[in-house]
Amino acid sequence: MVVTDSVNPFYLGAFVLYLLIVLAIGVWGYTKTKTKDDFWVYGKNLGKWLATWSLVANFFSAVAAIGVIGEFAQTGWAIMVGVNFGLALGMSALYFVSHKVRELDKVTLPDIVAAVTGREYARPVTGVILFGNAWLYLIIQLVGAGALVTAITGVPYQYMVWVIGLVFIAYTVLGGLVSVAWTDLLQGTVMIALMTLTAIYLVFDLGGLTAMNEQFAAIDPAYLTPLGDGAYTLLTIASSIVAFFGTIFTAQNYVIRINATKDIETTKFHLAMGGVIIGSFFVVTSILGAATGVALNNAGLTVADPDRAFPVLIMQYLPTSIGTVIILGIMSAILSTTDTRLHSIGVTATRDIYDYFRPGVSDERQLKISRATTVVFGLLATAVGANPPGSIFQLYNFRAVLLTTALLVPVYVALYWRGLDGRAILASMGFGAAFGVGTQLIGGSLMGIPAALLGVGVALAVLLGGQLGYGTRGAEQASG
């Protein structure tokens, strides 16, 4: 990570003020958090608009605010096809299965898997997968936040990662979903408003949308084509859509919010309204990506690391006053997702793993364990974030493959096909994840088949094969 020569007091002041505000909300949330249900699911009383803005704020993160914008600036409109469509598809599909999730009256996704498989040990198995996903996503957010604040304030990256990590661990531990939901309301509103204004400013500064697109095409004509410069093929786009669709469809934090809303009407409303806002905001982030590429090129600025593109634009292209406003919008996008992943880690570790091995523990004890695991694994994520193993987009691709190949097919087929054998479901999860993640680790494809498609295909084959095998065996035992 780059360390700049001097500290910018304007940017640093805005950042410190921001952290103090969200920390104050965390302290207030602590006064409202009395039980484990308060900490985990807002006492199952999350209202329509609070749920909506919490969903929106959680959806947009370092991936959208820095990773996707940077990739867009260097790849073009193909990102809309390969990434954004899959995410929008996942949100739409979640709306149509949310009633199935609520019918089971469970808290987490592993609870649901245990219910549909009829096997309690499915809880820790699924919990470990989701825990790894949440922890990896938390690292992504810390990397994005640290890179941004370092670039614009001049404070060394390693210091910034630890400051951000400690503040967000503190207020998430204090108030659980109460703190998370209310800070998300603040951060979601700030993010949408300020980044939309930023997009408008840049478009006008570059001469309008048509002029911006013409300049974007002048850099590389492939930027305006749906498949980019050859990096995307129809097969890789299909794989990308499946992977990003799966991350929404199987994410623990979305299941928690569905179960935290006070009734099914609120559930449907927050998913529908959140989907409208998210879909509209995809247009904003796409415009920001194209504008970033054009503005950097016009200024003669070359950025090798895509994660640095938008921060460099703010620091070296925009006026300080405009840059300060943008910072608050980006930080809102990043940190609203940071607290959600922290919260998911505490809930998953306690409800889905600890509770399985230590059943019957008091609610008070479970609340303490939730807070303790949030602190411990939050600190570990911060330590890894100080020296990340890859770029934001690379890390996001990896966790998308993990989540999709492990859970997309077995979990949501089981919601509608209730006669499935639980062993077939768990085998599908294991083999799908093994093939998907293994393929991603060796380069992203095997025999020309992308990791996400291969893992999902294996999961489906194992699910059907296992059902036939276990079903036949069960019938033979019954007849014998």
C-alpha positions as CSV (number, residue, x, y, z in Angstrom):
1,M,0.0,0.0,0.0
2,V,1.1,3.6,-0.7
3,V,2.1,5.9,2.1
4,T,1.8,9.5,1.2
5,D,4.1,12.3,2.3
6,S,1.9,14.5,4.4
7,V,-1.4,14.4,6.2
8,N,-4.4,16.3,4.7
9,P,-6.1,17.9,7.7
10,F,-9.4,18.5,5.8
11,Y,-9.9,14.9,4.8
12,L,-8.6,13.6,8.2
13,G,-11.0,15.8,10.1
14,A,-14.0,14.7,8.1
15,F,-13.0,11.0,8.7
16,V,-12.5,11.5,12.4
17,L,-15.9,13.2,12.8
18,Y,-17.5,10.4,10.8
19,L,-16.1,7.8,13.2
20,L,-17.2,9.7,16.2
21,I,-20.8,9.9,15.0
22,V,-21.1,6.2,14.3
23,L,-19.4,5.4,17.6
24,A,-22.0,7.5,19.4
25,I,-24.8,5.6,17.7
26,G,-23.2,2.4,18.9
27,V,-23.2,3.6,22.4
28,W,-26.9,4.5,22.1
29,G,-27.5,1.1,20.6
30,Y,-26.0,-0.5,23.7
31,T,-28.7,1.0,25.8
32,K,-31.3,-0.7,23.6
33,T,-29.7,-4.1,23.5
34,K,-30.8,-6.2,26.5
35,T,-31.1,-9.8,25.1
36,K,-29.5,-12.0,22.5
37,D,-32.6,-11.5,20.2
38,D,-31.9,-7.7,20.3
39,F,-28.3,-8.3,19.4
40,W,-29.0,-10.9,16.7
41,V,-32.3,-9.9,15.1
42,Y,-33.4,-6.5,16.5
43,G,-35.9,-8.2,18.7
44,K,-37.6,-9.3,15.5
45,N,-39.1,-5.8,15.3
46,L,-37.3,-4.2,12.3
47,G,-39.6,-1.8,10.5
48,K,-40.0,-1.1,6.8
49,W,-37.8,1.9,6.2
50,L,-35.1,1.0,8.7
51,A,-34.9,-2.5,7.1
52,T,-34.8,-1.0,3.6
53,W,-32.0,1.4,4.2
54,S,-30.0,-1.2,6.2
55,L,-30.4,-3.5,3.2
56,V,-29.2,-0.8,0.8
57,A,-26.3,0.3,2.9
58,N,-25.2,-3.3,3.5
59,F,-25.4,-4.1,-0.3
60,F,-23.0,-1.4,-1.4
61,S,-19.5,-1.9,0.0
62,A,-15.8,-1.5,-0.8
63,V,-16.5,-3.8,-3.8
64,A,-18.9,-1.2,-5.3
65,A,-17.4,2.0,-4.0
66,I,-13.8,1.2,-4.9
67,G,-13.4,-2.3,-6.4
68,V,-16.0,-2.2,-9.1
69,I,-15.5,1.5,-9.9
70,G,-11.7,0.8,-10.4
71,E,-12.4,-2.3,-12.5
72,F,-15.0,-0.4,-14.5
73,A,-12.4,2.4,-15.2
74,Q,-10.0,-0.2,-16.7
75,T,-12.6,-2.6,-18.2
76,G,-15.6,-0.7,-19.3
77,W,-19.3,-1.4,-19.5
78,A,-18.8,-5.2,-19.6
79,I,-18.9,-5.0,-15.8
80,M,-22.6,-4.2,-16.0
81,V,-23.2,-7.5,-17.7
82,G,-20.8,-9.6,-15.8
83,V,-21.3,-8.3,-12.2
84,N,-24.2,-5.9,-11.7
85,F,-26.8,-8.0,-13.5
86,G,-26.0,-11.0,-11.3
87,L,-26.3,-9.0,-8.2
88,A,-29.6,-7.5,-9.3
89,L,-30.9,-11.0,-10.2
90,G,-30.0,-12.3,-6.8
91,M,-31.9,-9.5,-5.0
92,S,-35.0,-10.1,-7.2
93,A,-35.0,-13.8,-6.6
94,L,-34.6,-13.3,-2.8
95,Y,-37.9,-11.4,-2.9
96,F,-39.7,-14.5,-4.3
97,V,-38.3,-17.0,-1.7
98,S,-38.5,-14.7,1.4
99,H,-41.9,-16.1,2.4
100,K,-40.4,-19.6,2.4
101,V,-37.6,-18.4,4.7
102,R,-40.0,-16.8,7.1
103,E,-42.3,-19.9,7.2
104,L,-39.5,-21.8,8.8
105,D,-39.3,-19.2,11.6
106,K,-35.5,-19.6,12.0
107,V,-32.8,-17.1,12.8
108,T,-30.0,-18.0,10.5
109,L,-29.3,-19.8,7.2
110,P,-27.7,-22.8,9.0
111,D,-30.9,-23.1,11.0
112,I,-32.8,-23.4,7.7
113,V,-30.4,-26.0,6.4
114,A,-30.8,-28.0,9.5
115,A,-34.6,-27.8,9.2
116,V,-34.7,-28.9,5.5
117,T,-32.1,-31.7,6.0
118,G,-33.5,-33.0,9.3
119,R,-29.9,-33.1,10.6
120,E,-28.7,-30.8,13.4
121,Y,-25.0,-31.2,12.5
122,A,-25.8,-29.3,9.3
123,R,-25.8,-26.1,11.4
124,P,-22.0,-26.1,12.2
125,V,-21.2,-27.4,8.7
126,T,-23.1,-24.5,7.0
127,G,-22.0,-22.2,9.8
128,V,-18.3,-22.7,9.0
129,I,-18.9,-21.9,5.3
130,L,-20.8,-18.7,6.2
131,F,-18.3,-17.8,8.8
132,G,-15.5,-18.0,6.3
133,N,-17.4,-15.9,3.9
134,A,-18.3,-13.2,6.4
135,W,-14.7,-13.1,7.6
136,L,-13.3,-12.8,4.1
137,Y,-15.8,-10.1,3.2
138,L,-14.8,-8.2,6.4
139,I,-11.2,-8.2,5.3
140,I,-12.3,-6.8,1.9
141,Q,-14.1,-3.9,3.6
142,L,-11.1,-3.1,5.8
143,V,-8.7,-3.2,2.8
144,G,-11.0,-0.8,0.9
145,A,-11.5,1.6,3.8
146,G,-7.8,1.6,4.6
147,A,-6.7,2.1,1.0
148,L,-9.1,5.0,0.6
149,V,-8.3,6.8,3.8
150,T,-4.6,6.4,3.4
151,A,-4.7,7.8,-0.2
152,I,-6.7,10.9,0.9
153,T,-5.3,11.7,4.3
154,G,-1.7,10.7,4.1
155,V,-1.9,8.5,7.3
156,P,-0.1,5.2,6.7
157,Y,-2.3,2.4,5.6
158,Q,-1.5,0.0,8.5
159,Y,-2.5,2.6,11.0
160,M,-5.8,3.4,9.2
161,V,-6.8,-0.3,9.0
162,W,-6.4,-0.7,12.7
163,V,-8.2,2.6,13.6
164,I,-11.2,1.6,11.4
165,G,-11.2,-2.0,12.6
166,L,-11.2,-1.0,16.3
167,V,-13.9,1.6,16.0
168,F,-16.3,-0.7,14.1
169,I,-15.6,-3.6,16.4
170,A,-16.5,-1.4,19.3
171,Y,-19.9,-0.1,18.1
172,T,-21.0,-3.4,16.6
173,V,-20.1,-5.2,19.9
174,L,-22.0,-2.6,21.9
175,G,-25.4,-2.6,20.0
176,G,-25.5,-5.6,17.7
177,L,-28.1,-5.3,15.0
178,V,-29.6,-2.2,16.7
179,S,-26.4,-0.3,16.2
180,V,-25.9,-1.8,12.7
181,A,-29.4,-0.9,11.5
182,W,-29.4,2.7,12.7
183,T,-25.9,3.4,11.5
184,D,-26.9,1.8,8.2
185,L,-29.8,4.2,7.9
186,L,-27.4,7.1,8.3
187,Q,-24.8,5.7,6.0
188,G,-27.2,4.5,3.3
189,T,-28.7,7.9,3.0
190,V,-25.4,9.7,3.0
191,M,-23.9,7.2,0.5
192,I,-26.8,7.5,-2.1
193,A,-27.0,11.2,-1.9
194,L,-23.3,12.1,-2.0
195,M,-22.2,9.6,-4.6
196,T,-25.1,10.6,-6.9
197,L,-24.0,14.2,-6.6
198,T,-20.5,13.1,-7.4
199,A,-21.6,11.3,-10.5
200,I,-23.5,14.4,-11.6
201,Y,-20.5,16.7,-10.9
202,L,-18.1,14.5,-12.9
203,V,-20.5,14.1,-15.9
204,F,-20.9,17.9,-16.2
205,D,-17.2,18.4,-15.7
206,L,-16.5,16.0,-18.6
207,G,-19.0,17.7,-20.9
208,G,-22.1,15.5,-20.5
209,L,-22.8,11.8,-20.8
210,T,-22.3,11.7,-24.6
211,A,-19.0,13.4,-24.4
212,M,-17.9,11.2,-21.5
213,N,-18.7,8.1,-23.4
214,E,-16.9,9.3,-26.5
215,Q,-13.8,10.0,-24.4
216,F,-14.1,6.6,-22.8
217,A,-14.2,5.0,-26.2
218,A,-11.2,7.0,-27.3
219,I,-9.2,5.3,-24.6
220,D,-10.2,1.9,-25.8
221,P,-13.2,1.1,-28.0
222,A,-13.7,-2.2,-26.2
223,Y,-14.8,-0.3,-23.1
224,L,-18.2,0.3,-24.7
225,T,-18.8,-3.2,-25.8
226,P,-20.8,-5.7,-23.7
227,L,-18.0,-8.3,-23.7
228,G,-15.1,-5.9,-23.2
229,D,-11.7,-6.5,-24.8
230,G,-12.0,-10.3,-24.8
231,A,-11.5,-10.8,-21.0
232,Y,-15.3,-11.6,-20.9
233,T,-16.9,-14.4,-23.0
234,L,-20.5,-15.6,-22.9
235,L,-19.4,-18.5,-20.6
236,T,-17.4,-16.3,-18.2
237,I,-20.3,-13.8,-18.0
238,A,-22.8,-16.6,-17.3
239,S,-20.4,-17.8,-14.6
240,S,-20.1,-14.4,-13.1
241,I,-23.9,-13.9,-13.1
242,V,-24.3,-17.2,-11.3
243,A,-21.6,-16.4,-8.8
244,F,-22.9,-13.0,-7.9
245,F,-26.5,-14.1,-7.9
246,G,-25.5,-16.8,-5.4
247,T,-23.8,-14.4,-3.0
248,I,-27.2,-12.6,-2.5
249,F,-29.3,-15.7,-2.5
250,T,-27.3,-17.4,0.2
251,A,-25.8,-14.6,2.4
252,Q,-26.3,-14.9,6.1
253,N,-26.8,-11.2,6.6
254,Y,-29.8,-11.2,4.2
255,V,-31.4,-14.1,6.0
256,I,-30.9,-12.5,9.3
257,R,-32.6,-9.3,8.1
258,I,-35.6,-11.3,6.7
259,N,-36.1,-12.9,10.0
260,A,-35.5,-9.6,11.9
261,T,-38.4,-7.8,10.2
262,K,-41.6,-7.7,12.2
263,D,-43.9,-9.4,9.6
264,I,-44.0,-10.8,6.1
265,E,-45.4,-7.5,4.7
266,T,-42.3,-5.7,6.1
267,T,-40.1,-8.4,4.6
268,K,-41.5,-8.1,1.1
269,F,-41.6,-4.3,1.3
270,H,-37.9,-3.9,2.3
271,L,-36.7,-6.3,-0.4
272,A,-38.8,-4.7,-3.1
273,M,-38.0,-1.1,-2.2
274,G,-34.4,-2.0,-1.5
275,G,-34.2,-3.6,-4.9
276,V,-35.5,-0.5,-6.6
277,I,-33.0,1.7,-4.9
278,I,-30.1,-0.7,-5.5
279,G,-30.9,-1.1,-9.2
280,S,-31.0,2.7,-9.6
281,F,-27.7,3.1,-7.8
282,F,-26.0,0.6,-10.1
283,V,-26.4,3.2,-12.8
284,V,-24.6,5.7,-10.6
285,T,-21.7,3.5,-9.8
286,S,-21.3,2.6,-13.5
287,I,-21.2,6.2,-14.5
288,L,-18.7,6.9,-11.7
289,G,-16.5,4.1,-13.1
290,A,-16.5,5.4,-16.7
291,A,-16.0,9.0,-15.4
292,T,-13.1,7.9,-13.3
293,G,-11.4,6.2,-16.3
294,V,-11.9,9.3,-18.5
295,A,-10.8,11.9,-15.8
296,L,-7.6,10.0,-14.9
297,N,-6.7,9.6,-18.6
298,N,-7.3,13.3,-19.3
299,A,-5.1,14.2,-16.3
300,G,-2.4,11.9,-17.5
301,L,-2.7,9.8,-14.4
302,T,-1.9,6.0,-14.7
303,V,-3.0,3.7,-12.0
304,A,-1.9,0.1,-12.1
305,D,-3.9,-1.1,-9.1
306,P,-7.6,-0.7,-9.8
307,D,-8.3,-0.3,-6.1
308,R,-6.3,2.9,-6.3
309,A,-8.2,4.5,-9.2
310,F,-11.1,6.2,-7.4
311,P,-9.0,7.3,-4.4
312,V,-6.4,8.8,-6.8
313,L,-9.2,10.6,-8.7
314,I,-10.4,12.2,-5.4
315,M,-6.9,13.2,-4.2
316,Q,-5.4,14.5,-7.5
317,Y,-8.2,15.5,-9.7
318,L,-11.1,16.9,-7.7
319,P,-11.2,20.1,-5.5
320,T,-10.7,19.4,-1.8
321,S,-14.2,20.6,-1.0
322,I,-15.7,18.1,-3.5
323,G,-13.4,15.4,-2.4
324,T,-14.4,15.7,1.3
325,V,-18.0,15.2,0.3
326,I,-17.2,12.1,-1.8
327,I,-15.1,10.6,1.0
328,L,-18.2,10.6,3.3
329,G,-20.2,8.9,0.6
330,I,-17.6,6.2,0.0
331,M,-16.9,5.6,3.7
332,S,-20.6,5.2,4.2
333,A,-20.7,2.5,1.5
334,I,-17.7,0.7,2.9
335,L,-18.3,0.9,6.6
336,S,-22.0,0.1,6.5
337,T,-21.0,-3.3,5.2
338,T,-18.1,-3.7,7.6
339,D,-20.5,-3.6,10.6
340,T,-22.9,-6.0,9.0
341,R,-20.1,-8.6,8.4
342,L,-18.9,-8.1,12.0
343,H,-22.4,-8.7,13.2
344,S,-22.8,-11.8,11.1
345,I,-19.6,-13.2,12.4
346,G,-20.8,-12.9,16.0
347,V,-24.2,-14.4,15.3
348,T,-22.8,-17.3,13.1
349,A,-20.1,-18.2,15.6
350,T,-22.5,-18.3,18.5
351,R,-25.9,-19.5,17.1
352,D,-24.7,-21.9,14.5
353,I,-21.4,-23.3,15.9
354,Y,-21.1,-22.7,19.6
355,D,-24.8,-23.4,20.4
356,Y,-24.5,-26.8,18.6
357,F,-21.7,-28.0,20.8
358,R,-23.0,-26.3,23.9
359,P,-26.8,-26.6,23.8
360,G,-28.9,-25.2,26.5
361,V,-26.6,-22.3,27.4
362,S,-28.4,-19.3,28.8
363,D,-29.4,-16.3,26.6
364,E,-27.1,-14.1,28.7
365,R,-24.1,-16.4,28.0
366,Q,-24.9,-16.5,24.3
367,L,-25.0,-12.7,24.2
368,K,-21.5,-12.6,25.8
369,I,-20.2,-15.2,23.4
370,S,-21.6,-13.2,20.4
371,R,-19.7,-10.1,21.6
372,A,-16.5,-12.0,22.4
373,T,-16.3,-13.7,19.0
374,T,-17.1,-10.4,17.2
375,V,-14.0,-8.9,19.0
376,V,-11.6,-11.8,18.4
377,F,-12.4,-12.4,14.8
378,G,-12.7,-8.7,14.0
379,L,-9.2,-8.2,15.3
380,L,-7.9,-11.2,13.3
381,A,-9.6,-9.8,10.1
382,T,-8.0,-6.4,10.8
383,A,-4.6,-8.1,11.1
384,V,-5.0,-9.8,7.8
385,G,-6.3,-6.6,6.2
386,A,-3.1,-4.9,7.2
387,N,-1.3,-7.1,4.6
388,P,-4.0,-8.3,2.2
389,P,-3.4,-11.4,0.0
390,G,-5.0,-9.8,-3.1
391,S,-7.1,-6.9,-4.6
392,I,-10.6,-6.2,-3.5
393,F,-12.1,-7.6,-6.7
394,Q,-10.0,-10.7,-6.5
395,L,-11.0,-11.4,-2.9
396,Y,-14.7,-10.7,-3.7
397,N,-14.6,-13.2,-6.7
398,F,-13.2,-15.8,-4.4
399,R,-15.9,-15.5,-1.7
400,A,-18.6,-15.3,-4.4
401,V,-17.4,-18.7,-5.7
402,L,-17.3,-20.2,-2.1
403,L,-20.8,-19.1,-1.2
404,T,-22.4,-19.9,-4.5
405,T,-20.9,-23.4,-5.1
406,A,-21.5,-24.5,-1.5
407,L,-25.0,-23.3,-0.9
408,L,-27.0,-22.0,-3.9
409,V,-28.2,-25.3,-5.3
410,P,-28.7,-27.5,-2.2
411,V,-30.3,-24.9,0.0
412,Y,-32.8,-23.4,-2.3
413,V,-33.7,-26.6,-4.1
414,A,-34.4,-28.0,-0.6
415,L,-36.7,-25.1,0.2
416,Y,-39.1,-26.3,-2.5
417,W,-38.4,-30.0,-2.8
418,R,-38.9,-31.0,0.8
419,G,-38.5,-34.7,0.2
420,L,-34.8,-34.5,-0.4
421,D,-32.6,-36.7,1.7
422,G,-30.5,-34.6,4.1
423,R,-27.3,-36.5,3.3
424,A,-27.7,-35.7,-0.4
425,I,-28.0,-32.0,0.5
426,L,-24.9,-32.0,2.7
427,A,-22.9,-34.0,0.1
428,S,-23.9,-31.5,-2.5
429,M,-22.7,-28.6,-0.3
430,G,-19.3,-30.3,0.3
431,F,-18.6,-31.4,-3.3
432,G,-19.8,-28.2,-4.8
433,A,-17.6,-26.1,-2.6
434,A,-14.6,-28.4,-3.1
435,F,-14.7,-28.2,-6.9
436,G,-15.6,-24.6,-7.0
437,V,-13.0,-23.2,-4.6
438,G,-10.4,-25.7,-5.8
439,T,-10.8,-24.6,-9.3
440,Q,-10.7,-20.9,-8.3
441,L,-7.4,-21.5,-6.5
442,I,-5.7,-23.2,-9.5
443,G,-6.6,-20.3,-11.9
444,G,-10.3,-19.9,-12.1
445,S,-11.3,-22.5,-14.7
446,L,-10.9,-26.2,-15.3
447,M,-11.1,-27.6,-18.9
448,G,-12.4,-24.2,-19.9
449,I,-15.3,-24.3,-17.4
450,P,-15.2,-21.3,-14.9
451,A,-15.1,-22.2,-11.2
452,A,-18.6,-21.0,-10.3
453,L,-20.3,-23.0,-13.1
454,L,-18.2,-26.1,-12.4
455,G,-19.0,-26.0,-8.7
456,V,-22.7,-25.4,-9.2
457,G,-22.8,-28.2,-11.8
458,V,-21.1,-30.6,-9.5
459,A,-23.4,-29.6,-6.6
460,L,-26.5,-30.3,-8.8
461,A,-25.1,-33.6,-10.0
462,V,-24.3,-34.8,-6.5
463,L,-27.6,-33.6,-5.2
464,L,-29.6,-35.6,-7.8
465,G,-27.3,-38.6,-7.6
466,G,-27.3,-38.6,-3.9
467,Q,-31.1,-38.4,-3.8
468,L,-31.4,-41.3,-6.2
469,G,-28.8,-43.3,-4.2
470,Y,-30.1,-42.6,-0.7
471,G,-33.7,-42.9,-1.9
472,T,-33.2,-46.3,-3.4
473,R,-31.3,-47.5,-0.4
474,G,-34.1,-46.3,1.9
475,A,-36.7,-48.0,-0.2
476,E,-34.8,-51.3,-0.1
477,Q,-34.4,-51.1,3.7
478,A,-38.1,-50.4,4.1
479,S,-39.1,-53.4,1.9
480,G,-36.6,-55.7,3.5
